[in-house]
Amino acid sequence: MENLLMAGAFAMGVVLLIAPTCIPILHRLKFGQSIRAEGPKSHQVKSGTPTMGGIFLIAGIVAATLTFAQWNAEIFLALFILLGHFILGFIDDYLKVVRKHNQGLLARYKLAGQILIVVVTTLVASELLIDFSTAVWLPIVDVTFELGKAYLVFMLFVMVGASNAVNLTDGLDGLASGCMAIAASCYAVICLLTGHAELAIFCAATVGACIGFLRFNFHPAKVFMGDTGSLALGGAFAAVGILSHTEVLLAVVGFVFVCEALSVILQVISFQTTGRRIFRMSPLHHHFELGGWSEVKVVFVFWTVGLIFGVIGLLMLN
């Protein structure tokens, strides 16, 4: 428990220490966020706010994990998945912000990168992790399904789903970082209860870094994490679920992320098939904004929902 607290505090300290120096540099480099014209009008004032703040967020997680966790295959795989998604997000941000390519990293290249991450993770895990399994456990009913080679496809689905869901959630000041701090806190407990103490330290470092980042990202945000941070955090979330063999619980603990992603999917399907929109705007947080909720209210309500479902996830484990 002491290592968990120290890892969280260390990661938070790293972010709080380097952010004040990095944010002005991002300003000078003109790494400013472009706001979608079709987005809520109230967001136009955010145009030009420095983005790619995920650089110092992820630095805090990596530094704290390497300092306080025992270096084993599980930890290196968690960091590999985190940094793999960090690189994909950084390239995406670089193309959009610096090179002014509106599409950023094309979806097929992003997917190719994630397939590579899955393949390397599977190969290394099967060789070095004693408890590596291709079975999926279903909570509550306590049933395990052996997927065999199909587990690679399932793992890819989890990684793509988690990274994109967190990325979609990163649309309001402090929303994604706060929801991730809550989800990672719950997963630190899950990892402890399932015998993955080092992964719990990784989760604690994620919590500390996200809380430190909130100091600069809460409304009105001084910096955004960008895809550099959101894809990496989503990858980290997927990593702890996969490595602790609790993949299904990710959907419960990360219920807010799931709702954000589903709102986009349902909106697209509805509009393309019927010409009608289900929500005022997707992702879901914009629906409530356009309904008259303040940005801060939406964030606090979503944090509360995330906390409730995080507790439900813990109860399902027991």
MOBELBEL-V124009 format. One line per field, one symbol per residue. psi: psi as a letter, one per 20 degrees, with the letter a starting at -180 (. if undefined). burial: # if it has 9 or more other ideal C-beta (glycine too) atoms within 8 Angstrom, else .. Layout:
psi = ???
burial = ???
This chain:
psi = hghgghgghggghgghghghhhghghghikmqpppphirphiihiipippakiighghhgggghghhiqporhgghgghggghghggghggggghgggikohibpqhhhghghhggggggggggghhhphjpqjqpporfilqpppichihgggggggggggghghghhmiqoigghghhggghghhggghghjkmhhhhggghhgggghghhhhiiqpppiqqhahggghghgghghghgghjklhhhhhghkhgggggghhgghgggghhhijqpgqhqqrhhhghgiiiqqghggghghgggggghghggghhg.
burial = ..##############.##..##..##...###.#...#...#..##.#################..##...#########################......##....##.##########.##...#....######.......#...##.###.###################################.#.#.######################.#.############################.##########.##.##..##.......#.##########..#.#.###.###.###.######.##.
